[in-house]
Amino acid sequence: MMRFFTVPFLALLLSGCGSMSSMNPIDWFADEDNSEPPAELVEIENAVATRVLWTASVSGGSDEQRVKLVPYVNDGKVYVASRKGEVRVLDASTGRAVWSVDTDLEISGGPGAGEGLVLIGTSNGEVVALDVASGSEKWRARVSSEVLSVPRAAQGVVVVHTIDGKLFGIDAATGSQKWLYDRSTPVLTLHGSSSPVIIGNRVICGFASGKLVMLNLANGDLLWEISVTAPSGRSELERMVDIDGEPLVVGDVVYVTTYQGEMAAISIDTGVVLWRRKLSSYAGMGADFSQLYVSDDTDHVLAVDPGNGAALWKNQKLQYRKLTAPVELTGTVMVGDFEGYLHQLSREDGRLMGRIRIAKSAISTPPIVKDGVAYIYADSGEIAAVTISDR
């Protein structure tokens, strides 16, 4: 979709640390007549049956804003949050509410969980910890700017990435700051932040500069830092190489993608790059026992060999449908799109095998898969639990 801005707004965006909320920022300055339309859906015979186990909703959903509200599924419960401030916990098997609280906050990231807490970030630069059993507030911590990532917690530390490129370590018991890691932020960035990933006593996070870092969880000391993609080009638009999707950890390797850059595999222990391949993506990745799956910035879905980065197959039939990151479910690869459809692709060759419409609004958040069930969160607040089987 073409977007129009006033000159003062555009000048402000280009003069400082701005962020761009379009799914593909380059499209902002393209001629509307030349923009590529999304692929039309053609009728297919479903080779798999998608069964909806239950549906529920949370008030307002993302409120049609580019925030990072992602369901968290653990211990038989689904944790969800809405832009309007509601945090709700659902029974994963039935969808019935366990508890719900109205925080009266503009929630922009989360929920995360850990250390007996449910964690949310806000547009006003706060991290709020709720009791996992009751939803009562435990503490609030002030951070430097808006939180457009999912806070994570382990070993007594809450880690949160803010939109201005800072990574905070917060005491999970008190909400006091334990450490701070600060990265310079480019002039222009995508509207979002990569969520930190905790592995034992270490934390990995990607930044808008195209760098990936590993820190000591307890004190924030830098263990290694690598440039996945170095910025290049004359304009600030051309130099955007954000890591916006969450790094994917499989065994002792972390996989990451950058916008207008590369996909790479990095050794967790050493920070050495094992391979790189040219690929632009902001949606993130999924994986199964033998393949990686990624949606690129044109919404082509690829299967990639985790050992060398070679493409195993590519599906181009969902081009420009604003796909989520792919996930594997029961031998298929699942993506959501901007019209509320879930698409199932064959993991063997990428052909379309099934389709079901879950919502009338976009599905911007990747499905969360747990124990053979995919939990879907649409932008308007609908939540669905689905399984699939051979027809």
C-alpha positions as CSV (number, residue, x, y, z in Angstrom):
1,M,0.0,0.0,0.0
2,M,1.3,3.4,-0.9
3,R,1.7,5.9,2.0
4,F,1.8,9.7,1.8
5,F,3.5,12.0,4.3
6,T,3.9,15.7,4.8
7,V,7.2,17.3,4.1
8,P,7.8,18.2,7.8
9,F,7.2,14.6,8.8
10,L,9.5,13.2,6.2
11,A,12.2,15.7,7.1
12,L,11.9,14.6,10.7
13,L,12.1,11.0,9.7
14,L,15.3,11.5,7.6
15,S,17.0,13.8,10.0
16,G,17.3,11.6,13.1
17,C,16.7,8.1,14.4
18,G,13.5,7.3,12.6
19,S,11.7,4.0,12.1
20,M,9.5,2.9,9.2
21,S,6.3,1.0,9.8
22,S,5.7,-0.3,6.3
23,M,6.2,-4.0,5.7
24,N,8.7,-3.0,3.0
25,P,10.1,0.5,3.6
26,I,11.4,0.8,0.0
27,D,7.7,0.8,-1.1
28,W,7.1,4.1,0.7
29,F,8.8,6.0,-2.0
30,A,7.6,4.0,-5.0
31,D,5.0,5.2,-7.5
32,E,1.7,3.7,-6.5
33,D,1.0,2.7,-10.1
34,N,4.2,0.7,-10.2
35,S,3.7,-1.1,-6.9
36,E,3.4,-4.8,-7.1
37,P,-0.1,-6.1,-6.1
38,P,-0.3,-9.1,-3.8
39,A,-0.7,-12.5,-5.5
40,E,-4.4,-13.4,-5.9
41,L,-5.4,-16.7,-4.3
42,V,-6.4,-19.4,-6.7
43,E,-8.7,-22.3,-5.8
44,I,-6.8,-25.3,-4.5
45,E,-7.9,-28.8,-3.4
46,N,-6.9,-29.1,0.2
47,A,-4.6,-32.0,0.7
48,V,-4.6,-31.5,4.5
49,A,-7.4,-30.8,6.8
50,T,-7.1,-27.9,9.2
51,R,-9.2,-28.3,12.3
52,V,-9.9,-25.3,14.6
53,L,-9.9,-26.6,18.2
54,W,-11.1,-23.4,19.8
55,T,-11.2,-19.6,19.3
56,A,-11.1,-16.7,21.7
57,S,-10.3,-13.0,21.6
58,V,-8.5,-10.2,23.4
59,S,-9.8,-6.6,23.2
60,G,-8.4,-4.6,20.4
61,G,-5.6,-6.9,19.4
62,S,-2.7,-4.9,17.9
63,D,-5.1,-2.0,17.1
64,E,-3.8,-2.0,13.6
65,Q,-0.4,-0.8,14.7
66,R,3.0,-2.3,14.1
67,V,3.7,-3.6,17.6
68,K,5.2,-6.9,18.6
69,L,2.4,-8.7,20.4
70,V,3.2,-12.4,20.3
71,P,1.4,-15.2,22.2
72,Y,3.5,-17.1,24.7
73,V,2.6,-20.8,25.3
74,N,3.9,-22.8,28.2
75,D,2.7,-25.3,30.8
76,G,-0.8,-25.7,29.3
77,K,-1.5,-22.0,29.1
78,V,-1.5,-19.3,26.4
79,Y,-0.5,-15.8,27.4
80,V,-1.7,-12.9,25.1
81,A,-1.7,-9.1,25.4
82,S,-3.5,-6.3,23.5
83,R,-2.5,-2.9,22.4
84,K,-5.3,-1.5,24.6
85,G,-3.7,-2.9,27.8
86,E,-5.4,-6.2,28.4
87,V,-3.3,-9.2,29.4
88,R,-5.1,-12.6,29.3
89,V,-4.1,-16.1,30.1
90,L,-6.1,-18.9,28.4
91,D,-6.2,-22.7,29.0
92,A,-4.3,-24.1,26.0
93,S,-6.6,-27.0,25.6
94,T,-10.0,-25.2,25.8
95,G,-9.3,-21.5,25.2
96,R,-11.1,-20.6,28.5
97,A,-9.8,-17.6,30.4
98,V,-7.7,-18.4,33.5
99,W,-7.3,-14.8,34.4
100,S,-7.4,-11.4,32.7
101,V,-6.3,-8.0,33.8
102,D,-6.6,-4.5,32.3
103,T,-3.3,-2.7,32.8
104,D,-4.5,0.6,31.2
105,L,-1.2,0.7,29.3
106,E,-0.3,1.0,25.6
107,I,1.3,-2.4,25.3
108,S,3.8,-2.6,22.5
109,G,5.8,-5.8,23.2
110,G,5.1,-9.1,24.8
111,P,4.0,-11.0,26.6
112,G,7.2,-12.8,27.7
113,A,7.4,-15.0,30.8
114,G,9.8,-16.6,33.2
115,E,10.9,-16.4,36.8
116,G,7.2,-16.5,37.9
117,L,6.4,-13.4,35.9
118,V,4.4,-12.3,32.8
119,L,6.3,-9.5,31.2
120,I,5.1,-6.7,28.9
121,G,6.7,-3.6,27.4
122,T,5.0,-0.3,26.6
123,S,5.2,2.6,24.2
124,N,6.0,4.8,27.1
125,G,9.3,3.0,27.9
126,E,8.2,0.8,30.7
127,V,8.6,-2.9,31.4
128,V,5.9,-4.3,33.7
129,A,6.0,-7.6,35.5
130,L,2.8,-9.4,36.5
131,D,2.4,-12.4,38.8
132,V,2.1,-15.4,36.6
133,A,-0.6,-17.0,38.8
134,S,-2.9,-14.0,39.4
135,G,-1.9,-11.2,37.0
136,S,-1.3,-8.8,39.9
137,E,1.5,-6.2,39.3
138,K,4.8,-7.0,40.9
139,W,6.9,-4.1,39.6
140,R,7.5,-1.5,36.9
141,A,10.9,-0.6,35.4
142,R,11.7,2.5,33.4
143,V,13.7,1.9,30.2
144,S,15.1,4.4,27.6
145,S,12.4,4.2,24.9
146,E,9.5,2.2,23.4
147,V,9.7,-1.6,23.7
148,L,8.9,-3.2,20.3
149,S,10.3,-6.6,21.3
150,V,9.3,-9.5,23.6
151,P,10.9,-9.3,27.1
152,R,12.6,-12.5,28.2
153,A,13.5,-13.8,31.7
154,A,15.7,-16.5,33.2
155,Q,18.1,-17.0,36.1
156,G,16.9,-14.0,37.9
157,V,17.3,-11.6,35.0
158,V,14.7,-9.9,32.7
159,V,16.2,-8.9,29.3
160,V,14.5,-6.3,27.1
161,H,15.5,-4.6,23.8
162,T,14.3,-1.0,23.2
163,I,13.7,0.7,19.9
164,D,16.7,3.0,20.4
165,G,19.2,0.1,20.3
166,K,19.7,-0.6,24.0
167,L,19.5,-4.0,25.8
168,F,18.6,-3.9,29.4
169,G,19.2,-6.5,32.1
170,I,16.7,-6.1,34.9
171,D,16.5,-7.8,38.3
172,A,13.6,-10.2,38.1
173,A,12.8,-9.8,41.8
174,T,12.9,-6.1,42.2
175,G,12.8,-4.4,38.8
176,S,16.1,-2.6,39.3
177,Q,18.6,-2.3,36.5
178,K,21.5,-4.8,36.6
179,W,23.3,-3.9,33.4
180,L,22.9,-2.0,30.1
181,Y,24.3,-2.8,26.6
182,D,24.1,0.1,24.2
183,R,24.4,0.0,20.4
184,S,24.3,3.0,18.1
185,T,21.2,3.0,16.0
186,P,21.2,4.0,12.3
187,V,19.4,7.0,11.0
188,L,16.6,4.9,9.5
189,T,15.4,1.5,10.8
190,L,12.5,-0.8,10.4
191,H,9.7,-0.2,12.9
192,G,10.6,-3.0,15.3
193,S,13.3,-4.7,17.3
194,S,14.7,-8.2,17.4
195,S,13.6,-10.0,20.6
196,P,16.4,-11.3,22.8
197,V,17.0,-15.1,23.1
198,I,18.3,-16.6,26.3
199,I,20.4,-19.7,26.1
200,G,21.5,-20.9,29.6
201,N,23.6,-18.1,31.1
202,R,23.9,-16.2,27.8
203,V,21.7,-13.9,25.8
204,I,21.7,-13.4,22.0
205,C,20.2,-10.3,20.3
206,G,20.2,-8.7,16.8
207,F,20.3,-5.0,16.2
208,A,19.3,-2.5,13.5
209,S,22.9,-2.0,12.6
210,G,23.0,-5.6,11.2
211,K,25.1,-6.8,14.2
212,L,24.4,-9.9,16.3
213,V,25.8,-10.0,19.8
214,M,26.1,-12.6,22.6
215,L,26.3,-11.3,26.2
216,N,26.7,-12.8,29.6
217,L,23.2,-12.9,31.1
218,A,24.3,-12.2,34.7
219,N,26.3,-9.0,34.0
220,G,25.9,-8.0,30.4
221,D,29.5,-8.5,29.5
222,L,30.1,-8.9,25.7
223,L,31.1,-12.4,24.7
224,W,31.2,-11.9,20.9
225,E,29.8,-9.5,18.3
226,I,29.6,-10.0,14.5
227,S,28.3,-8.1,11.5
228,V,25.8,-10.3,9.7
229,T,25.6,-7.7,7.0
230,A,27.5,-4.4,6.6
231,P,25.5,-1.4,5.4
232,S,26.2,-0.4,1.8
233,G,24.8,2.1,-0.7
234,R,24.6,5.8,-0.9
235,S,21.2,6.6,0.7
236,E,20.0,5.8,4.2
237,L,17.3,3.6,2.7
238,E,19.9,1.5,0.8
239,R,21.9,1.2,4.0
240,M,19.2,-0.4,6.1
241,V,20.3,-3.8,7.2
242,D,18.1,-4.4,10.3
243,I,17.9,-7.6,12.2
244,D,14.2,-7.4,13.0
245,G,13.2,-11.1,13.3
246,E,14.1,-13.2,16.3
247,P,17.4,-15.2,16.0
248,L,16.7,-18.9,15.6
249,V,18.8,-21.2,17.8
250,V,19.1,-24.9,16.7
251,G,21.6,-26.9,18.7
252,D,24.9,-25.0,18.8
253,V,24.1,-22.7,15.9
254,V,22.2,-19.5,15.7
255,Y,20.5,-18.5,12.4
256,V,19.7,-14.9,11.6
257,T,18.4,-12.8,8.6
258,T,18.8,-9.2,7.9
259,Y,16.8,-6.8,5.8
260,Q,18.4,-6.0,2.4
261,G,21.3,-8.2,3.4
262,E,22.1,-11.8,4.2
263,M,21.0,-14.9,6.0
264,A,23.8,-16.4,8.1
265,A,24.7,-19.3,10.4
266,I,26.9,-18.5,13.4
267,S,28.5,-20.7,16.0
268,I,27.1,-20.0,19.4
269,D,30.3,-20.9,21.2
270,T,32.7,-18.8,19.1
271,G,30.7,-16.3,17.1
272,V,32.3,-17.5,13.9
273,V,30.2,-17.2,10.8
274,L,29.7,-20.7,9.3
275,W,28.0,-19.6,6.1
276,R,26.2,-16.7,4.5
277,R,23.8,-16.3,1.6
278,K,22.2,-13.3,0.0
279,L,18.7,-13.0,1.3
280,S,16.5,-10.1,2.6
281,S,14.0,-10.8,5.3
282,Y,12.4,-9.1,8.3
283,A,9.8,-11.8,9.2
284,G,12.1,-14.3,10.9
285,M,12.5,-18.1,10.4
286,G,11.2,-21.5,11.4
287,A,12.8,-24.9,11.4
288,D,12.2,-28.6,11.8
289,F,14.5,-31.6,12.2
290,S,16.3,-31.1,8.9
291,Q,15.4,-27.8,7.2
292,L,15.1,-24.0,7.8
293,Y,12.2,-22.0,6.5
294,V,12.1,-18.3,5.8
295,S,9.8,-15.7,4.2
296,D,11.8,-13.2,2.2
297,D,10.9,-9.5,1.7
298,T,8.9,-10.3,-1.5
299,D,7.0,-13.0,0.4
300,H,8.6,-15.9,-1.3
301,V,8.8,-18.9,1.1
302,L,12.1,-20.9,1.0
303,A,13.4,-24.1,2.5
304,V,17.1,-23.8,3.3
305,D,19.7,-26.4,4.1
306,P,21.0,-25.6,7.6
307,G,24.4,-27.0,6.8
308,N,25.4,-24.7,3.9
309,G,22.6,-22.2,3.2
310,A,21.6,-23.8,-0.1
311,A,17.9,-23.3,-1.2
312,L,16.1,-26.6,-1.3
313,W,12.9,-25.2,-2.7
314,K,11.1,-21.9,-3.2
315,N,7.3,-21.1,-3.4
316,Q,6.5,-17.8,-5.1
317,K,2.7,-18.1,-5.3
318,L,2.1,-16.0,-2.2
319,Q,4.2,-13.0,-3.4
320,Y,3.5,-9.7,-1.6
321,R,0.9,-11.2,0.7
322,K,2.8,-9.9,3.8
323,L,3.6,-13.3,5.2
324,T,4.6,-14.2,8.7
325,A,7.7,-16.2,9.4
326,P,7.0,-19.9,8.5
327,V,6.6,-22.6,11.1
328,E,6.5,-26.4,10.8
329,L,3.4,-28.2,11.9
330,T,2.8,-31.9,11.4
331,G,4.9,-32.2,8.3
332,T,3.7,-29.0,6.7
333,V,5.1,-25.4,6.6
334,M,2.5,-22.8,7.8
335,V,2.4,-19.1,7.2
336,G,-0.2,-16.4,7.9
337,D,-1.0,-13.5,5.6
338,F,-2.5,-10.0,5.5
339,E,-6.1,-11.2,4.8
340,G,-6.2,-13.6,7.8
341,Y,-5.5,-16.8,5.8
342,L,-3.3,-19.6,7.0
343,H,-1.5,-21.4,4.2
344,Q,0.0,-24.9,4.5
345,L,3.0,-25.8,2.2
346,S,4.6,-29.2,1.7
347,R,7.9,-29.4,3.5
348,E,9.1,-31.7,0.7
349,D,8.8,-29.4,-2.3
350,G,6.9,-26.2,-1.1
351,R,3.7,-26.8,-3.0
352,L,0.5,-25.4,-1.6
353,M,-1.4,-28.1,0.3
354,G,-4.1,-26.3,2.2
355,R,-5.7,-23.0,3.2
356,I,-8.1,-21.8,5.8
357,R,-9.2,-18.3,6.8
358,I,-8.8,-17.7,10.6
359,A,-9.7,-14.0,10.7
360,K,-10.8,-11.1,8.6
361,S,-7.8,-9.1,9.8
362,A,-4.1,-9.6,9.1
363,I,-2.1,-12.3,10.8
364,S,1.2,-10.5,11.4
365,T,2.5,-12.7,14.2
366,P,4.0,-16.1,13.3
367,P,2.0,-19.0,14.6
368,I,3.3,-20.4,17.8
369,V,3.6,-24.2,17.7
370,K,3.5,-26.4,20.8
371,D,2.8,-30.1,21.1
372,G,1.3,-30.4,17.6
373,V,-1.0,-27.4,17.9
374,A,-0.5,-24.0,16.3
375,Y,-1.8,-20.9,18.2
376,I,-2.7,-18.0,15.9
377,Y,-3.1,-14.4,16.9
378,A,-4.7,-12.1,14.4
379,D,-4.2,-8.3,14.5
380,S,-7.9,-7.7,15.5
381,G,-7.4,-9.8,18.6
382,E,-8.8,-13.2,17.5
383,I,-6.9,-16.2,18.8
384,A,-7.3,-19.7,17.4
385,A,-5.8,-23.1,18.2
386,V,-5.5,-25.3,15.1
387,T,-4.2,-28.7,14.2
388,I,-3.8,-30.3,10.7
389,S,-4.1,-33.9,9.4
390,D,-4.0,-35.7,6.1
391,R,-7.3,-35.5,4.3
